[in-house]
Amino acid sequence: MMGPAHSLSGAAAWLGVGAAATAFGYPMPLPVLLVGSLVCAGAALAPDLDHKAATISRAFGPVSRWICEIVDKLSYAVYRATRKPGDARRTGGHRTLTHTWLWAVLIGVGSSAVAITCGRWGVLAILFVHMVLAIEGLLWRAARGSSSDVLVWLLAATSAWILAGMLDEPGQGADWLFSDPGQAYMWLGLPVVLGALVHDIGDALTVSGCPVLWPIPVGRKRWYPVGPPKVLRFRAGSWVELRVLMPTFMLLGGVGGAAALNFI
């Protein structure tokens, strides 16, 4: 899928988690619901770090383009080193390493570790990165063009500072789910994991599928492209994505948010 659909699906997924948490007696404070949905929207773009033409490659200027080139080469090297006889030959690393459940878990655990060990500055860094990606994904028309990059970064930095301040207030979510000493913000890795997995599921619906199960082998393939029957798949950017899936994500997100806040 394209960046906007990925971001919308990520936000909708976290709002759905908020609704489920409320139903099971673990309601999210409003700042957690808001921050989590934005982080998840941003994290839903992050697996395309292996694609030099993806939204994330443009999000942080030359730095992100350089990182994307490195991740692409790393992903390709891992693919070549671990492929089985049934896996296709390829020339790049897109939709390989960063599109797996293992990558999603490692990135989420790493985010939680940074939040716990680095304190407020670690939290601000995680929020800033994901705010930039969320803005690029959800407000793609306004964020297009290099001239808007500085404004996006300023908006993301301001948003991260304000949201971190809200979470720091007593009872507003720093210790949601994990309340023992030293566990503040441990939950911050959850929307990161969820966003990456939602991205993989979205890509699995497209023509190429997604090797989300790696390194678990399926038959003669270790990079098995998971997906529904081919007749149910669509091309990225097609009318199915733009006119069916994106409105559906908006609707589901609205319903999930209302349920999470006990409005329905």
C-alpha positions in Angstrom: 0.0 0.0 0.0 0.9 3.7 -0.3 2.0 5.8 2.7 -1.3 7.5 3.5 -3.2 4.2 3.6 -0.5 2.7 5.8 -0.7 5.6 8.2 -4.5 5.6 8.4 -4.5 1.9 9.1 -1.9 2.3 11.9 -3.9 5.1 13.6 -7.1 3.0 13.2 -5.4 -0.1 14.7 -4.3 1.8 17.8 -7.8 3.3 18.3 -9.1 -0.2 18.0 -6.7 -1.4 20.7 -8.0 1.5 22.8 -11.5 0.3 22.4 -10.5 -3.3 23.3 -8.5 -2.0 26.4 -11.5 -0.1 27.6 -13.8 -3.2 27.2 -11.3 -5.3 29.2 -11.0 -2.9 32.0 -7.7 -1.2 31.1 -8.9 2.2 29.7 -6.3 4.4 28.1 -6.0 7.9 29.4 -6.7 10.4 26.5 -3.0 11.3 26.1 -2.1 7.6 25.6 -4.9 7.2 23.1 -3.7 10.2 21.2 0.0 9.6 21.4 -0.4 5.9 20.6 -2.5 6.5 17.5 0.1 9.0 16.2 3.0 6.8 17.0 1.3 3.9 15.4 0.5 6.0 12.3 4.1 6.9 12.0 5.4 3.4 12.7 3.2 2.1 9.9 5.5 3.8 7.5 8.7 2.7 9.0 9.1 -0.8 7.4 9.6 1.0 4.0 13.0 2.0 5.4 14.3 -0.4 2.8 12.8 1.6 -0.1 14.7 4.6 -1.4 11.6 6.1 -3.0 9.2 5.6 0.0 7.8 8.4 2.1 10.1 7.7 5.0 13.2 8.2 2.7 12.2 11.8 2.2 11.0 12.5 5.8 14.4 13.5 7.3 16.2 14.8 4.2 19.6 13.4 3.3 19.9 11.6 6.6 16.8 9.3 5.9 17.9 8.8 2.3 21.3 7.6 3.5 19.7 5.3 6.1 17.4 3.9 3.5 20.3 3.0 1.3 22.1 1.2 4.1 18.9 -0.7 5.2 18.2 -1.7 1.6 21.7 -3.2 1.2 21.5 -4.8 4.7 18.1 -6.3 3.9 19.4 -7.6 0.5 22.4 -9.2 2.2 20.2 -11.0 4.7 17.9 -12.2 2.0 20.8 -13.6 0.0 22.3 -15.3 3.0 19.0 -16.9 4.2 17.1 -17.7 1.0 16.0 -21.2 0.2 15.9 -22.8 -3.3 12.2 -21.8 -3.7 12.8 -18.1 -3.0 13.0 -15.9 -6.1 16.2 -14.1 -7.1 16.1 -10.4 -6.6 18.3 -7.3 -7.0 17.2 -5.3 -3.9 16.1 -5.6 -0.3 12.6 -4.0 -0.5 9.9 -6.1 1.3 12.3 -8.4 3.0 13.9 -7.9 6.4 12.0 -4.9 7.5 8.7 -6.5 6.5 8.8 -9.3 9.0 7.3 -10.0 12.4 10.8 -10.3 13.9 11.8 -6.8 12.8 8.6 -5.4 14.2 9.2 -7.0 17.6 12.9 -5.9 17.7 12.0 -2.3 16.8 9.2 -2.3 19.4 11.4 -3.7 22.2 14.2 -1.3 21.2 11.7 1.7 21.5 10.6 0.6 24.9 14.2 0.2 26.0 15.1 3.7 24.8 12.1 5.1 26.6 12.9 3.4 29.9 16.7 3.9 29.9 16.9 7.4 28.4 14.0 9.0 30.2 12.3 12.1 28.9 14.8 12.7 26.1 14.4 9.2 24.9 10.6 9.6 24.9 11.0 12.9 23.0 13.2 11.3 20.4 10.7 8.5 19.8 7.8 10.9 19.6 9.6 13.3 17.3 10.5 10.6 14.8 7.1 9.2 14.7 5.3 12.5 14.7 7.3 13.5 11.5 6.3 10.2 9.9 2.6 10.6 11.0 2.5 14.1 9.5 4.0 12.9 6.3 1.6 10.0 6.1 -1.7 11.6 7.3 -1.2 15.0 5.8 0.7 14.0 2.7 -0.7 16.7 0.5 0.3 19.5 2.8 3.7 17.9 3.6 4.8 17.4 0.0 7.9 19.1 -1.3 11.3 19.9 0.3 10.2 23.4 1.1 7.8 22.1 3.8 10.3 19.8 5.5 11.4 22.4 8.1 7.8 23.2 8.9 7.0 19.5 9.4 10.0 19.0 11.7 9.0 22.1 13.7 5.4 20.9 14.0 6.6 17.4 15.0 9.1 18.8 17.6 6.4 21.0 19.1 3.8 18.2 19.2 6.3 15.8 20.8 7.2 18.3 23.5 3.5 19.1 24.3 2.4 15.4 24.2 5.3 14.3 26.4 4.3 17.0 28.9 0.8 15.7 28.9 1.9 12.1 29.5 4.1 13.2 32.4 1.2 14.6 34.4 0.0 12.2 37.2 -2.5 9.7 35.9 -2.2 10.8 32.3 -0.5 7.7 31.0 3.3 7.5 31.6 2.7 4.3 33.6 -0.2 2.9 31.7 -0.3 -0.9 31.8 3.2 -1.0 33.4 3.1 0.7 36.8 6.1 -0.8 38.6 9.0 1.5 39.4 11.3 2.0 36.4 8.6 0.9 33.9 7.3 4.3 32.9 6.7 4.5 29.1 7.3 0.8 28.6 4.0 0.7 26.7 5.5 3.1 24.1 6.9 0.1 22.2 3.4 -1.4 21.7 2.2 1.1 19.0 5.6 0.7 17.3 5.2 -3.1 17.0 1.5 -2.7 16.0 2.3 -0.1 13.3 4.9 -2.3 11.7 2.7 -5.4 11.7 -0.2 -3.4 10.3 2.1 -2.2 7.5 3.0 -5.8 6.7 -0.6 -6.9 6.7 -1.5 -4.1 4.3 1.3 -5.1 2.0 0.2 -8.7 2.2 -3.0 -7.6 0.6 -1.3 -6.3 -2.5 -0.1 -8.2 -5.6 3.4 -9.0 -4.3 2.4 -10.3 -0.8 4.7 -9.8 2.2 7.2 -12.2 3.8 5.9 -11.4 7.3 6.6 -15.0 8.6 10.4 -14.9 8.1 12.6 -16.6 9.3 9.9 -19.4 9.6 10.2 -21.5 6.4 7.1 -22.4 4.4 7.8 -25.3 2.0 10.8 -24.5 -0.2 10.7 -20.8 0.7 12.0 -18.9 3.7 10.7 -15.6 2.4 7.2 -16.9 1.6 5.0 -14.0 0.3 2.0 -14.2 2.7 -1.3 -13.0 1.2 -4.9 -13.9 0.3 -5.8 -15.6 -2.9 -4.5 -13.6 -5.9 -8.0 -12.8 -7.0 -8.5 -10.8 -3.8 -5.3 -8.8 -4.0 -4.9 -5.3 -5.5 -2.1 -3.0 -6.8 -0.7 -0.3 -4.5 -2.4 3.0 -5.2 -5.4 1.4 -7.0 -9.0 2.5 -6.6 -9.5 -0.3 -4.0 -6.9 1.3 -1.7 -8.1 4.9 -2.3 -11.8 4.5 -2.4 -12.5 1.5 -0.3 -9.7 0.9 2.2 -8.9 4.4 3.2 -12.5 5.4 4.0 -12.9 2.1 5.8 -9.8 2.9 8.0 -11.3 6.3 8.8 -14.6 4.9 9.8 -13.1 2.1 11.9 -10.7 4.6 13.6 -13.7 6.9 14.4 -15.7 4.0 15.9 -12.6 2.7 17.8 -11.9 6.1 19.3 -15.5 6.7 20.3 -15.5 3.2 22.0 -12.2 3.9 23.7 -13.6 7.1 25.2 -16.8 5.4 26.2 -18.9 7.5 23.9 -20.5 4.3 22.5 
